[in-house]
Amino acid sequence: MGTQWIQIPRRFLEIDKGTKFVDILVYAAIDYQKDSATHKSRIGQRTIADKYNIALSKVEESVKRLKEAGFISYEQLPSEKYKDSVFNEYTLPQIKNDFLMLKPEVLKLPLKPKERGLLIYLQLIALPDMNDIGETKVEDIAKRIGICRQTASKYLKQFIKSGYLHQSRYGIYKCQYLAKKIAEQTKSKHIILC
């Protein structure tokens, strides 16, 4: 099980709560384990917590929010290995033309959970067919992703230094780890920092 690409719905851009970076990371972890034929995913919440260094209570809360928002549905099934234990089998809705194809490497980067989620979120706003992806100021980027200017500046500089955002001439930056097809389409669309 597990897919070659992770599909992230662009609907995550509508989430304005401070939990969106954890939610998008938990969703990505679930989607990565998805069977492409059945759109079902089996991964324990404790496994997500341990693998991505997120508190188990935060994973549990995130799964509830994702279900309430319609990103996932799930049912609890008894474990075949462990008596008196259950696991969640998630069903992810099929997404048509409204998602980002993301390489799973982003789940393996040595980042804190919020940073990993933020990097995925930055890639969502860098899609080529968004009308307003070209940002001219750090303040605009901060407002778009829902964090303060200082925090946005700190993370952007960190991502650039680490190579997760690519720097080209004239201060133009673009996200890495996009699917090749999408990355080729984004050549004319970049995040611009002043």
C-alpha positions as CSV (number, residue, x, y, z in Angstrom):
1,M,0.0,0.0,0.0
2,G,1.1,3.6,-0.3
3,T,1.1,5.9,-3.3
4,Q,3.9,7.4,-5.4
5,W,2.3,10.9,-5.0
6,I,0.3,12.5,-2.3
7,Q,-2.8,14.4,-3.3
8,I,-3.5,17.5,-1.3
9,P,-6.9,19.2,-1.9
10,R,-6.8,22.9,-2.6
11,R,-9.6,23.3,-0.1
12,F,-7.0,23.4,2.6
13,L,-6.4,27.0,1.4
14,E,-9.9,27.8,2.8
15,I,-8.9,26.8,6.4
16,D,-8.2,29.9,8.4
17,K,-7.5,28.2,11.8
18,G,-4.1,28.0,13.3
19,T,-4.4,24.2,13.2
20,K,-4.2,24.0,9.4
21,F,-0.5,23.1,9.2
22,V,-1.0,20.1,11.5
23,D,-4.2,19.1,9.7
24,I,-2.6,19.3,6.3
25,L,0.4,17.1,7.5
26,V,-2.0,14.5,9.1
27,Y,-4.0,14.4,5.9
28,A,-0.8,14.0,3.8
29,A,0.3,11.1,6.1
30,I,-3.1,9.4,5.7
31,D,-3.2,10.0,1.9
32,Y,0.3,8.6,1.5
33,Q,-0.9,5.2,2.8
34,K,-3.9,5.3,0.5
35,D,-4.6,2.3,-1.8
36,S,-5.1,4.0,-5.2
37,A,-7.8,1.6,-6.3
38,T,-10.0,1.7,-3.2
39,H,-9.1,5.2,-1.9
40,K,-8.8,3.6,1.5
41,S,-5.9,4.1,3.9
42,R,-4.9,2.2,7.0
43,I,-2.5,3.9,9.4
44,G,-2.8,4.2,13.1
45,Q,-3.1,7.5,14.8
46,R,-0.2,6.5,17.1
47,T,1.8,5.6,14.0
48,I,1.2,9.1,12.6
49,A,2.1,10.7,15.9
50,D,5.3,8.7,16.3
51,K,6.4,8.9,12.7
52,Y,5.9,12.7,12.3
53,N,6.6,13.8,15.9
54,I,3.1,15.1,16.7
55,A,1.5,14.6,20.0
56,L,-1.1,11.8,19.9
57,S,-3.8,14.1,21.2
58,K,-3.1,16.6,18.4
59,V,-3.4,13.8,15.8
60,E,-6.7,12.6,17.3
61,E,-8.1,16.2,17.3
62,S,-6.8,16.7,13.7
63,V,-8.5,13.5,12.5
64,K,-11.8,14.7,14.0
65,R,-11.5,18.1,12.3
66,L,-10.6,16.5,9.0
67,K,-13.7,14.3,9.3
68,E,-16.0,17.2,10.3
69,A,-14.7,19.2,7.3
70,G,-15.3,16.4,4.9
71,F,-11.7,15.7,4.0
72,I,-11.9,12.1,5.2
73,S,-14.3,9.6,6.6
74,Y,-13.4,6.5,8.6
75,E,-14.6,3.5,10.4
76,Q,-13.0,1.7,13.3
77,L,-12.1,-1.9,12.7
78,P,-10.8,-4.6,15.1
79,S,-7.1,-5.3,14.8
80,E,-6.2,-8.8,13.6
81,K,-2.9,-8.6,15.4
82,Y,-3.9,-7.3,18.8
83,K,-7.0,-8.3,20.7
84,D,-9.0,-5.5,22.4
85,S,-7.5,-3.0,19.9
86,V,-9.0,-1.1,16.9
87,F,-7.6,0.9,14.1
88,N,-9.1,3.4,11.7
89,E,-9.6,2.6,8.0
90,Y,-9.9,6.0,6.3
91,T,-11.7,6.7,3.1
92,L,-10.5,9.7,1.1
93,P,-12.9,11.3,-1.4
94,Q,-11.8,11.2,-5.0
95,I,-10.4,14.5,-6.0
96,K,-10.9,15.8,-9.6
97,N,-8.8,18.7,-10.9
98,D,-8.6,20.4,-7.5
99,F,-5.5,19.1,-5.9
100,L,-1.7,19.3,-5.7
101,M,0.3,16.3,-6.5
102,L,3.1,16.2,-4.0
103,K,6.2,14.0,-3.8
104,P,6.3,12.1,-0.5
105,E,9.8,13.3,0.2
106,V,8.2,16.2,2.1
107,L,7.1,13.8,4.8
108,K,10.7,12.6,5.3
109,L,12.3,16.1,5.6
110,P,14.0,16.8,9.0
111,L,11.5,19.5,10.0
112,K,9.2,20.1,12.9
113,P,5.5,19.2,12.2
114,K,4.4,22.8,11.8
115,E,7.3,23.5,9.4
116,R,6.5,20.4,7.3
117,G,2.8,21.4,7.2
118,L,3.7,25.0,6.3
119,L,6.0,23.9,3.5
120,I,3.1,21.8,2.0
121,Y,0.8,24.8,2.4
122,L,3.3,27.1,0.6
123,Q,3.3,24.6,-2.3
124,L,-0.5,24.8,-2.4
125,I,-0.4,28.6,-3.0
126,A,2.3,28.1,-5.7
127,L,0.0,26.2,-8.1
128,P,0.1,27.6,-11.6
129,D,-3.6,28.2,-12.1
130,M,-4.2,30.3,-8.9
131,N,-5.0,33.9,-9.9
132,D,-3.0,35.6,-7.1
133,I,0.0,33.4,-6.4
134,G,2.6,36.1,-7.3
135,E,3.4,37.7,-3.9
136,T,5.5,40.8,-3.9
137,K,6.0,41.3,-0.1
138,V,6.7,39.0,2.8
139,E,3.6,40.7,4.4
140,D,1.4,39.5,1.6
141,I,2.7,35.9,2.0
142,A,2.2,36.1,5.8
143,K,-1.4,37.3,5.4
144,R,-2.1,34.6,2.7
145,I,-0.9,31.8,5.0
146,G,-2.3,33.3,8.2
147,I,0.8,34.0,10.2
148,C,2.7,37.1,11.3
149,R,5.3,38.8,9.1
150,Q,8.2,37.9,11.3
151,T,7.2,34.2,11.5
152,A,6.7,34.1,7.7
153,S,10.1,35.7,7.1
154,K,11.8,33.3,9.5
155,Y,10.3,30.2,7.8
156,L,10.9,31.5,4.3
157,K,14.6,32.2,5.0
158,Q,15.0,28.8,6.7
159,F,13.4,27.0,3.8
160,I,15.6,28.8,1.3
161,K,18.8,28.1,3.3
162,S,17.8,24.4,3.6
163,G,17.0,24.2,-0.1
164,Y,13.3,23.5,0.2
165,L,12.6,26.8,-1.6
166,H,14.7,27.5,-4.6
167,Q,16.3,30.9,-5.1
168,S,16.8,32.2,-8.6
169,R,17.8,35.7,-10.0
170,Y,16.1,38.9,-8.9
171,G,14.9,37.4,-5.5
172,I,12.4,35.0,-7.0
173,Y,11.7,31.8,-5.2
174,K,9.8,28.7,-6.0
175,C,8.8,25.6,-4.1
176,Q,10.6,22.3,-4.6
177,Y,9.1,18.8,-4.3
178,L,6.2,19.4,-6.7
179,A,5.3,16.8,-9.3
180,K,7.5,17.2,-12.4
181,K,4.5,18.0,-14.6
182,I,3.3,20.7,-12.2
183,A,6.8,22.0,-11.6
184,E,7.2,22.5,-15.4
185,Q,4.0,24.5,-15.5
186,T,5.0,26.8,-12.7
187,K,8.1,28.2,-14.5
188,S,6.4,31.5,-15.0
189,K,4.7,31.6,-11.6
190,H,6.8,32.2,-8.5
191,I,6.7,33.5,-4.9
192,I,8.5,36.8,-5.0
193,L,10.0,38.3,-1.9
194,C,11.1,41.9,-1.3
